[in-house]
């Protein structure tokens, strides 16, 4: 699970102090200007904070590290990414049921596989619990000791789970 659904995320930000704390980066991203992104070491800070776990555990190859560093070093591209946060998240204290689109927490009617790392610093157990109630056919896989970047740090386990899930729902 890279992230819960938009409505679930808004609900968490509206109701959970823990999720607001974990998501403080969103409000920081919203305030960054193109000048901030072009100067002042912001690119390096984003690289270090976003990918620290993958770097410290050597989950990224030298080529992947270089690719990620290049990606965050382009101010215009990073600004485009920040625009997504600006467009989709009002100030946390202004989130209300009218903010939700589609309407607050519509049930998901298709089978869903949620994969979550138990040590995810961005989304805690509240996110997992709320997202797990998104529909009647939600399977949850918790990878013990895993962080946010599951597809890098636990790629084999994630791939196997997705393949098994796809085989089950395609019958």
ROKEBA-963690 format. One record per residue (C-alpha): x, z, y. Coordinates in Angstrom, 3 decimals, always signed. Layout:
N
> X  Z  Y
...
***
This chain:
171
> +0.000  +0.000  +0.000
> +1.639  -1.082  +3.195
> -1.267  +0.281  +5.180
> -4.895  +1.284  +4.762
> -7.646  -0.970  +6.070
> -8.056  -1.147  +9.828
> -11.237  +0.944  +9.828
> -9.637  +3.539  +7.564
> -6.622  +3.703  +9.857
> -8.827  +4.163  +12.913
> -10.780  +6.888  +11.152
> -7.545  +8.662  +10.255
> -6.259  +8.412  +13.819
> -9.590  +9.705  +15.107
> -9.813  +12.680  +12.727
> -6.345  +13.616  +11.506
> -3.714  +15.308  +13.622
> -1.233  +14.687  +10.815
> -1.858  +10.918  +10.894
> -1.589  +10.869  +14.702
> +1.798  +12.573  +14.335
> +2.906  +10.147  +11.618
> +1.715  +7.216  +13.752
> +3.312  +8.265  +17.044
> +5.435  +5.116  +16.784
> +2.317  +3.034  +17.514
> +1.932  +4.527  +20.975
> +5.669  +4.131  +21.554
> +5.473  +0.467  +20.524
> +2.592  -0.083  +22.943
> +4.658  +1.031  +25.923
> +7.735  -1.102  +25.225
> +8.219  -3.994  +27.618
> +10.078  -7.232  +27.027
> +12.886  -5.832  +29.186
> +13.026  -2.697  +27.007
> +13.309  -4.874  +23.921
> +16.055  -7.007  +25.477
> +18.201  -4.103  +26.669
> +18.940  -0.478  +26.001
> +19.557  -0.596  +22.268
> +15.864  -0.580  +21.357
> +16.414  -3.203  +18.648
> +19.055  -1.032  +16.994
> +16.825  +2.039  +17.228
> +13.893  +0.184  +15.641
> +16.154  -1.163  +12.898
> +17.569  +2.286  +12.119
> +14.248  +4.131  +12.194
> +12.165  +1.527  +10.345
> +14.658  +0.810  +7.598
> +16.658  +4.059  +7.386
> +15.416  +4.947  +3.897
> +16.214  +1.508  +2.525
> +19.640  +1.551  +4.146
> +20.562  +5.061  +3.004
> +19.611  +4.328  -0.603
> +21.252  +0.884  -0.612
> +17.934  -0.785  -1.472
> +18.750  -3.622  +0.943
> +21.526  -6.038  +0.130
> +24.071  -6.933  +2.783
> +22.238  -10.231  +3.356
> +18.863  -8.456  +3.673
> +20.305  -5.970  +6.160
> +21.660  -8.819  +8.251
> +18.305  -10.617  +8.074
> +16.377  -7.508  +9.152
> +18.862  -6.775  +11.959
> +18.549  -10.358  +13.242
> +14.758  -10.143  +13.082
> +14.604  -7.082  +15.336
> +17.218  -8.461  +17.731
> +14.952  -11.217  +19.102
> +13.125  -9.629  +22.071
> +10.365  -12.250  +22.261
> +9.610  -11.992  +18.550
> +9.608  -8.203  +18.697
> +7.341  -8.311  +21.748
> +4.899  -10.454  +19.776
> +4.875  -7.777  +17.086
> +4.287  -5.065  +19.694
> +1.360  -7.106  +21.041
> -0.391  -6.581  +17.710
> -0.230  -2.809  +18.225
> -1.349  -3.166  +21.854
> -4.321  -5.323  +20.855
> -5.486  -3.285  +17.865
> -5.007  +0.369  +18.708
> -6.549  +2.088  +21.706
> -5.033  +5.391  +22.810
> -5.678  +7.758  +19.929
> -7.837  +10.086  +22.023
> -10.108  +7.141  +22.934
> -10.891  +6.026  +19.381
> -14.626  +6.243  +18.729
> -17.009  +4.724  +16.207
> -17.593  +1.840  +18.662
> -13.890  +0.965  +18.322
> -14.220  +0.051  +14.650
> -14.364  -3.558  +13.579
> -15.970  -4.340  +11.291
> -18.362  -1.392  +11.563
> -16.874  +1.891  +10.504
> -15.707  +1.880  +6.895
> -17.787  -0.831  +5.267
> -17.536  -0.536  +1.489
> -15.104  -2.902  -0.196
> -16.968  -4.834  -2.877
> -14.007  -6.386  -4.708
> -11.543  -4.672  -7.042
> -8.646  -3.071  -5.152
> -5.268  -1.814  -6.294
> -3.714  +0.728  -3.971
> -0.042  +1.471  -4.467
> +1.330  +4.436  -2.548
> +4.663  +6.180  -2.398
> +4.297  +9.958  -2.604
> +7.041  +10.361  +0.025
> +5.688  +7.775  +2.470
> +6.516  +9.080  +5.963
> +3.924  +6.810  +7.616
> +0.836  +7.390  +5.478
> +0.227  +10.773  +3.890
> -2.167  +11.968  +1.233
> -5.090  +11.932  +3.670
> -4.645  +8.175  +4.074
> -4.527  +7.706  +0.326
> -7.615  +9.854  -0.280
> -9.701  +8.160  +2.406
> -8.586  +4.655  +1.465
> -9.270  +5.432  -2.201
> -12.927  +5.999  -1.302
> -13.200  +2.527  +0.245
> -15.257  +1.131  -2.603
> -16.469  +1.688  -6.136
> -13.684  -0.248  -7.819
> -10.441  +1.149  -6.391
> -7.473  +1.769  -8.675
> -4.724  +3.981  -7.265
> -1.113  +4.026  -8.399
> +1.106  +6.741  -6.939
> +4.826  +6.151  -7.305
> +6.471  +9.581  -7.301
> +9.370  +9.948  -4.899
> +8.776  +6.551  -3.285
> +8.652  +5.991  +0.452
> +6.952  +3.354  +2.593
> +8.875  +0.245  +1.498
> +7.610  +0.041  -2.084
> +8.227  -3.664  -2.587
> +11.925  -3.173  -1.871
> +12.669  +0.189  -3.438
> +10.355  -0.099  -6.477
> +9.942  -3.836  -6.824
> +9.780  -3.924  -10.631
> +7.179  -1.164  -10.850
> +5.075  -2.711  -8.070
> +5.279  -6.194  -9.615
> +4.266  -4.894  -13.039
> +1.324  -2.972  -11.579
> +0.099  -6.004  -9.649
> +0.433  -8.278  -12.692
> -1.442  -5.793  -14.885
> -4.174  -5.370  -12.256
> -4.530  -9.129  -11.738
> -4.832  -9.644  -15.487
> -7.491  -6.955  -15.713
> -9.666  -8.240  -12.870
> -9.352  -11.920  -13.750
> -10.973  -11.504  -17.174
***
